[in-house]
Amino acid sequence: MNTKERIFDVSLDLFSKKGYDSVSLREIADEVGIKKSSIYSHYSAKELILIDIFEYFTDQFENNDLLNSKEFLLTPDNKALLQNPEMFYHKGSQAVKEMLSEKRNLKICKLIFIQMHHNENIRSFFKNEILIKPLMHWTNFFRILKEKKVIRKDTDPKLLAKEYYSFPIFLLLEMFVKYDDIPQSSIDNFFDETEDHILFILDCVKVK
């Protein structure tokens, strides 16, 4: 691990434990074992470390081979989606679970959820990347199922998206508040519960 990577990891660890605004560049440098001035060779400001953390997190999703495969395109002609939306969800859920099982990604999630009310950059990232984009995704998911008559025509795709997505958001908040170090068993339970929830919703609205 080179110096920039060590700065990244130490900063992420401190930000997720103490809060972004409570951590100074000097503290980061001390933890890394370098002079404060040496940080400026890699990051000219603390805010740029935070931006680098966000970019790393979004890259995990944008460059995930499974989530970006043709099998996971939200299009009206995707047979995998139309024929078995439950399995479509399950495979996507497993891909996300694999990413969140990595310590870095879990720390970033915790940083975002716990600190979103204390820093404008974190709040903006939460709003756009954690709320708006996923809700658009799930609205499109239910919209396609409705258009293709997989679910009932009297359903509201946007309402279904909110109904589904509010549950995992609650579970994540609950988990991040409860644990400093989140055990793998809690991550497993989170994905089991969210999958049970989508199965329940689909069962309620699917055309019989």
C-alpha positions as a LaTeX table, in Angstrom:
\begin{tabular}{lrrr}
\hline
Residue & $x$ (\AA) & $y$ (\AA) & $z$ (\AA) \\
\hline
Met1 & 0.00 & 0.00 & 0.00 \\
Asn2 & 1.51 & 3.32 & $-1.06$ \\
Thr3 & 1.35 & 6.57 & 0.93 \\
Lys4 & $-1.75$ & 7.90 & $-0.82$ \\
Glu5 & $-3.62$ & 4.65 & $-0.16$ \\
Arg6 & $-2.60$ & 4.76 & 3.49 \\
Ile7 & $-3.85$ & 8.35 & 3.75 \\
Phe8 & $-7.12$ & 7.25 & 2.14 \\
Asp9 & $-7.64$ & 4.31 & 4.51 \\
Val10 & $-6.63$ & 6.18 & 7.68 \\
Ser11 & $-8.85$ & 9.13 & 6.75 \\
Leu12 & $-11.81$ & 6.88 & 6.03 \\
Asp13 & $-11.33$ & 5.06 & 9.32 \\
Leu14 & $-11.13$ & 8.31 & 11.30 \\
Phe15 & $-14.01$ & 9.97 & 9.43 \\
Ser16 & $-16.31$ & 6.99 & 10.00 \\
Lys17 & $-15.47$ & 6.80 & 13.71 \\
Lys18 & $-15.13$ & 10.46 & 14.74 \\
Gly19 & $-16.90$ & 12.39 & 11.98 \\
Tyr20 & $-15.42$ & 14.28 & 9.06 \\
Asp21 & $-15.39$ & 17.71 & 10.71 \\
Ser22 & $-13.75$ & 16.38 & 13.89 \\
Val23 & $-10.68$ & 15.01 & 12.10 \\
Ser24 & $-7.73$ & 17.26 & 11.22 \\
Leu25 & $-5.04$ & 16.74 & 8.60 \\
Arg26 & $-2.48$ & 16.65 & 11.40 \\
Glu27 & $-4.32$ & 13.77 & 13.06 \\
Ile28 & $-4.43$ & 11.92 & 9.75 \\
Ala29 & $-0.71$ & 12.50 & 9.23 \\
Asp30 & 0.11 & 11.26 & 12.73 \\
Glu31 & $-1.90$ & 8.08 & 12.18 \\
Val32 & $-0.25$ & 7.46 & 8.81 \\
Gly33 & 3.17 & 8.18 & 10.29 \\
Ile34 & 4.11 & 11.07 & 8.02 \\
Lys35 & 4.46 & 14.85 & 8.34 \\
Lys36 & 1.36 & 16.93 & 7.75 \\
Ser37 & 3.09 & 18.67 & 4.85 \\
Ser38 & 3.53 & 15.30 & 3.13 \\
Ile39 & $-0.24$ & 14.95 & 2.75 \\
Tyr40 & $-0.28$ & 17.93 & 0.40 \\
Ser41 & 1.75 & 15.93 & $-2.12$ \\
His42 & $-1.34$ & 13.75 & $-2.53$ \\
Tyr43 & $-4.28$ & 15.87 & $-1.37$ \\
Ser44 & $-4.18$ & 19.67 & $-1.34$ \\
Ala45 & $-7.16$ & 19.81 & 1.06 \\
Lys46 & $-9.06$ & 17.50 & 3.41 \\
Glu47 & $-12.17$ & 17.91 & 1.27 \\
Leu48 & $-10.37$ & 16.23 & $-1.64$ \\
Ile49 & $-9.89$ & 13.10 & 0.47 \\
Leu50 & $-13.65$ & 13.02 & 1.01 \\
Ile51 & $-14.27$ & 13.46 & $-2.72$ \\
Asp52 & $-11.83$ & 10.62 & $-3.42$ \\
Ile53 & $-13.75$ & 8.42 & $-0.96$ \\
Phe54 & $-17.04$ & 9.18 & $-2.73$ \\
Glu55 & $-15.54$ & 8.47 & $-6.14$ \\
Tyr56 & $-14.16$ & 5.16 & $-4.91$ \\
Phe57 & $-17.61$ & 4.20 & $-3.59$ \\
Thr58 & $-19.52$ & 5.06 & $-6.76$ \\
Asp59 & $-16.89$ & 3.31 & $-8.89$ \\
Gln60 & $-17.69$ & 0.06 & $-7.05$ \\
Phe61 & $-21.18$ & 0.16 & $-8.52$ \\
Glu62 & $-20.41$ & 1.66 & $-11.91$ \\
Asn63 & $-17.65$ & $-0.87$ & $-12.62$ \\
Asn64 & $-19.37$ & $-3.95$ & $-11.22$ \\
Asp65 & $-19.44$ & $-6.48$ & $-14.07$ \\
Leu66 & $-22.62$ & $-8.19$ & $-12.91$ \\
Leu67 & $-24.67$ & $-5.07$ & $-12.22$ \\
Asn68 & $-23.62$ & $-3.59$ & $-15.56$ \\
Ser69 & $-24.23$ & $-6.72$ & $-17.61$ \\
Lys70 & $-27.05$ & $-6.99$ & $-20.16$ \\
Glu71 & $-28.82$ & $-9.32$ & $-17.75$ \\
Phe72 & $-29.37$ & $-6.39$ & $-15.37$ \\
Leu73 & $-30.50$ & $-3.73$ & $-17.79$ \\
Leu74 & $-33.83$ & $-2.24$ & $-16.78$ \\
Thr75 & $-35.41$ & $-2.48$ & $-20.21$ \\
Pro76 & $-38.86$ & $-3.70$ & $-21.32$ \\
Asp77 & $-37.26$ & $-6.50$ & $-23.36$ \\
Asn78 & $-35.13$ & $-7.96$ & $-20.54$ \\
Lys79 & $-36.48$ & $-11.51$ & $-20.25$ \\
Ala80 & $-34.58$ & $-12.14$ & $-17.00$ \\
Leu81 & $-36.50$ & $-9.27$ & $-15.39$ \\
Leu82 & $-39.91$ & $-10.10$ & $-16.84$ \\
Gln83 & $-39.85$ & $-13.86$ & $-16.39$ \\
Asn84 & $-38.46$ & $-13.91$ & $-12.86$ \\
Pro85 & $-38.22$ & $-10.50$ & $-11.14$ \\
Glu86 & $-37.49$ & $-12.28$ & $-7.84$ \\
Met87 & $-34.34$ & $-13.89$ & $-9.23$ \\
Phe88 & $-33.43$ & $-10.63$ & $-10.97$ \\
Tyr89 & $-33.50$ & $-8.94$ & $-7.57$ \\
His90 & $-31.69$ & $-11.79$ & $-5.82$ \\
Lys91 & $-28.68$ & $-11.75$ & $-8.16$ \\
Gly92 & $-28.38$ & $-7.98$ & $-7.92$ \\
Ser93 & $-28.69$ & $-8.15$ & $-4.15$ \\
Gln94 & $-25.88$ & $-10.71$ & $-3.95$ \\
Ala95 & $-23.61$ & $-8.45$ & $-6.02$ \\
Val96 & $-24.24$ & $-5.51$ & $-3.68$ \\
Lys97 & $-23.78$ & $-7.77$ & $-0.65$ \\
Glu98 & $-20.37$ & $-8.79$ & $-1.93$ \\
Met99 & $-19.36$ & $-5.13$ & $-2.24$ \\
Leu100 & $-20.65$ & $-4.18$ & 1.22 \\
Ser101 & $-18.80$ & $-7.12$ & 2.75 \\
Glu102 & $-15.59$ & $-5.21$ & 2.00 \\
Lys103 & $-14.53$ & $-3.12$ & 5.01 \\
Arg104 & $-13.80$ & 0.00 & 2.98 \\
Asn105 & $-17.28$ & 0.13 & 1.45 \\
Leu106 & $-18.98$ & $-0.53$ & 4.76 \\
Lys107 & $-17.04$ & 2.29 & 6.43 \\
Ile108 & $-18.02$ & 4.64 & 3.60 \\
Cys109 & $-21.67$ & 3.72 & 4.06 \\
Lys110 & $-21.44$ & 4.36 & 7.77 \\
Leu111 & $-19.72$ & 7.71 & 7.17 \\
Ile112 & $-22.48$ & 8.78 & 4.78 \\
Phe113 & $-25.39$ & 7.72 & 6.99 \\
Ile114 & $-24.03$ & 8.99 & 10.30 \\
Gln115 & $-22.54$ & 12.25 & 9.03 \\
Met116 & $-25.09$ & 13.37 & 6.45 \\
His117 & $-26.51$ & 16.05 & 8.77 \\
His118 & $-23.11$ & 17.46 & 9.72 \\
Asn119 & $-21.49$ & 18.18 & 6.37 \\
Glu120 & $-22.97$ & 19.67 & 3.19 \\
Asn121 & $-20.87$ & 17.53 & 0.83 \\
Ile122 & $-21.89$ & 14.33 & 2.59 \\
Arg123 & $-25.54$ & 15.44 & 2.68 \\
Ser124 & $-25.47$ & 16.17 & $-1.04$ \\
Phe125 & $-23.90$ & 12.80 & $-1.80$ \\
Phe126 & $-26.51$ & 11.03 & 0.33 \\
Lys127 & $-29.35$ & 12.86 & $-1.39$ \\
Asn128 & $-28.17$ & 12.18 & $-4.94$ \\
Glu129 & $-26.47$ & 8.79 & $-4.73$ \\
Ile130 & $-28.29$ & 7.08 & $-1.87$ \\
Leu131 & $-31.80$ & 8.49 & $-2.27$ \\
Ile132 & $-32.58$ & 9.96 & $-5.69$ \\
Lys133 & $-30.74$ & 7.57 & $-8.03$ \\
Pro134 & $-31.82$ & 4.33 & $-6.31$ \\
Leu135 & $-35.44$ & 5.53 & $-6.12$ \\
Met136 & $-35.36$ & 6.27 & $-9.84$ \\
His137 & $-33.96$ & 2.77 & $-10.41$ \\
Trp138 & $-36.68$ & 1.06 & $-8.38$ \\
Thr139 & $-39.44$ & 3.21 & $-9.87$ \\
Asn140 & $-38.27$ & 2.09 & $-13.30$ \\
Phe141 & $-38.15$ & $-1.52$ & $-12.07$ \\
Phe142 & $-41.80$ & $-1.45$ & $-11.03$ \\
Arg143 & $-42.85$ & 0.67 & $-14.03$ \\
Ile144 & $-41.55$ & $-1.93$ & $-16.49$ \\
Leu145 & $-43.24$ & $-4.74$ & $-14.57$ \\
Lys146 & $-46.50$ & $-2.78$ & $-14.66$ \\
Glu147 & $-46.25$ & $-1.98$ & $-18.39$ \\
Lys148 & $-45.56$ & $-5.64$ & $-19.16$ \\
Lys149 & $-48.47$ & $-6.73$ & $-16.96$ \\
Val150 & $-46.27$ & $-8.66$ & $-14.54$ \\
Ile151 & $-47.78$ & $-6.63$ & $-11.70$ \\
Arg152 & $-51.28$ & $-5.19$ & $-11.47$ \\
Lys153 & $-52.27$ & $-2.16$ & $-13.56$ \\
Asp154 & $-53.70$ & $-0.34$ & $-10.53$ \\
Thr155 & $-50.26$ & $-0.10$ & $-8.87$ \\
Asp156 & $-48.17$ & 3.07 & $-8.56$ \\
Pro157 & $-44.51$ & 2.33 & $-9.48$ \\
Lys158 & $-43.15$ & 5.33 & $-7.58$ \\
Leu159 & $-45.10$ & 4.45 & $-4.45$ \\
Leu160 & $-43.95$ & 0.83 & $-4.66$ \\
Ala161 & $-40.36$ & 2.04 & $-5.03$ \\
Lys162 & $-40.67$ & 4.16 & $-1.89$ \\
Glu163 & $-42.37$ & 1.32 & $-0.04$ \\
Tyr164 & $-39.55$ & $-1.04$ & $-0.90$ \\
Tyr165 & $-36.58$ & 1.32 & $-0.53$ \\
Ser166 & $-37.59$ & 2.91 & 2.78 \\
Phe167 & $-37.17$ & $-0.47$ & 4.48 \\
Pro168 & $-33.46$ & $-1.06$ & 3.66 \\
Ile169 & $-32.71$ & 2.59 & 4.49 \\
Phe170 & $-34.23$ & 2.05 & 7.93 \\
Leu171 & $-32.27$ & $-1.19$ & 8.44 \\
Leu172 & $-29.00$ & 0.47 & 7.48 \\
Leu173 & $-29.57$ & 3.38 & 9.86 \\
Glu174 & $-30.43$ & 0.93 & 12.62 \\
Met175 & $-27.29$ & $-1.11$ & 11.96 \\
Phe176 & $-24.91$ & 1.86 & 11.77 \\
Val177 & $-26.27$ & 3.35 & 14.99 \\
Lys178 & $-26.04$ & 0.01 & 16.81 \\
Tyr179 & $-22.50$ & $-1.08$ & 15.86 \\
Asp180 & $-19.09$ & 0.53 & 15.73 \\
Asp181 & $-17.72$ & $-2.57$ & 14.03 \\
Ile182 & $-20.52$ & $-4.22$ & 12.06 \\
Pro183 & $-20.37$ & $-8.04$ & 12.21 \\
Gln184 & $-20.81$ & $-10.05$ & 9.02 \\
Ser185 & $-23.87$ & $-11.72$ & 10.55 \\
Ser186 & $-25.64$ & $-8.33$ & 10.63 \\
Ile187 & $-24.81$ & $-7.73$ & 6.98 \\
Asp188 & $-26.19$ & $-11.18$ & 6.13 \\
Asn189 & $-29.37$ & $-10.45$ & 8.11 \\
Phe190 & $-29.77$ & $-7.11$ & 6.36 \\
Phe191 & $-29.77$ & $-8.69$ & 2.91 \\
Asp192 & $-32.02$ & $-11.55$ & 4.01 \\
Glu193 & $-34.59$ & $-9.12$ & 5.40 \\
Thr194 & $-34.53$ & $-6.81$ & 2.39 \\
Glu195 & $-35.00$ & $-9.77$ & 0.06 \\
Asp196 & $-37.92$ & $-11.05$ & 2.13 \\
His197 & $-39.42$ & $-7.57$ & 1.85 \\
Ile198 & $-39.22$ & $-7.36$ & $-1.95$ \\
Leu199 & $-40.64$ & $-10.90$ & $-2.23$ \\
Phe200 & $-43.56$ & $-9.82$ & $-0.04$ \\
Ile201 & $-44.22$ & $-6.71$ & $-2.14$ \\
Leu202 & $-44.03$ & $-8.60$ & $-5.43$ \\
Asp203 & $-46.33$ & $-11.31$ & $-4.11$ \\
Cys204 & $-48.88$ & $-8.65$ & $-3.17$ \\
Val205 & $-48.94$ & $-6.92$ & $-6.55$ \\
Lys206 & $-48.12$ & $-9.63$ & $-9.11$ \\
Val207 & $-50.79$ & $-10.64$ & $-11.58$ \\
Lys208 & $-51.99$ & $-14.07$ & $-10.45$ \\
\hline
\end{tabular}
